[in-house]
Amino acid sequence: MALDDFHNVCYLTIQMSEWIKAVSESEGFDWDKGNIVKNAVTHQISCEESEQVFANRPLFFLDDPDHSQKELRMKAFGQTDEGKLLTVSFTMRGKKIRVISARDMNRRERNVYEAQR
């Protein structure tokens, strides 16, 4: 592994552990009315289902640099209480999780998620 690659891996590992800590210490959710409607209408995902992803295991995170121009965003990969596999894009607002969007995992995401279980 090249030195630059090593530094990038270390940085991402530190950044990821900060996100995991922030989510584990979160104090609930901060919902935007527009995102509630978008997720319900476009993806048929309720607020409750989105929130369940953060309470259930396994739960995996991936940074989302393509959508992090204005604020840092992450993707959470997890499941609802009913076992529905979801991808949830989110950011932290103070100590609250702000869900940007939630949708069913695509085939590639499901395959990766199932392989990590």
N, C-alpha and C positions, 0 to 999 in steps of 0.2 A: 504494500500500500504506500502510495506517495505521501510525503509529508503534508501537502495541501489537502489531500483526501482525508488524512487522519484528523487534521484540524477541523474540517467540515463535519466529520462524524462526531467529534467531541462537542462541537458547538450545537449540533442538532440534538445530541443526547442531553446536554444541559438544558437547552430550550424545551425539549419534550418533558423532562422531569419537572420543570417549572409549571408547565401546563397541567400536568397530572396533579401536582400539588394544589394548584388553583382550583381545579375541578373538585378534588376531594375535600377541600375546605370551603367550597361554595355555600352560599346561604340562600339558595333557591334560584329562581328564574326571573328574567326580565324580558317580558314579551312586547313586541311591536304589533299593533293591530293589523297592519298590512301584511306582515309575515304570517300571522295566524290564518288570515284569509287565504293567502297564497298557498300555504302548505295544505290547507283543507281542500281548496278547490282544485288546485293543480295536481297535487300528489295524494289526496285523500288520507292525509296524516293529521291526527289531532295533536293538540298541545300535550295532552296526557301521554300519548305514545312517544312523542319526542322526549319528554322528561324521563320516561321509563328506561330509555337507552342508557342514561347516566347512572341508573340505580342497579342495573342488571350486569351480570358478567357472563362471558368475557366482554370486555370493552377495550377497543384499540383506538389510538389516535394517530393522525397524520397531519403534518402541517399543510397549509393551503396557500402557498406563496402567490399563486395566480390571482387570488382574491384578497390579498393582504395589502393593497396599496394604501388605503385609508386607515385601516386598523388590522392588527394581527388576527388571523382566523385559523381555525383548525377544523378538521373533520373527525367526527367520532363514528366508529363502526360498532354497532351493538344490536341488541334485540329488545323487543317489548316484552311485557309480561306474557303475552300470547305467543311469543316466539317469532314474531315478524322481524325480519332483518332489515335494519335501517341505516342509512348514512345521514348524519346530522352535521351540517355546517354551523359553526358557532364561534362566538368570541366571548371574552369576559368583560363585563361592565362592573367595575369594582369587584365585589365578591359574588356577583350574580352571573349566571350563565345566560347569554342572550342567543337564542336560536335564530339563525338566519334562514335556514331552510332544512327541511327533512323530506326524505324520499326513500323508496324501496332501494335496497342495494342492487346494483346491476350484476350481471353474471360474473364478471371478473372479480368484483368486490366480494361477492358471496363465496367464490372459490377460494380466495385468499383468506377470508374470515373463517370459513369452515376448516381450512388446512391448519390454522393457528389454534383452534380450540383444544 
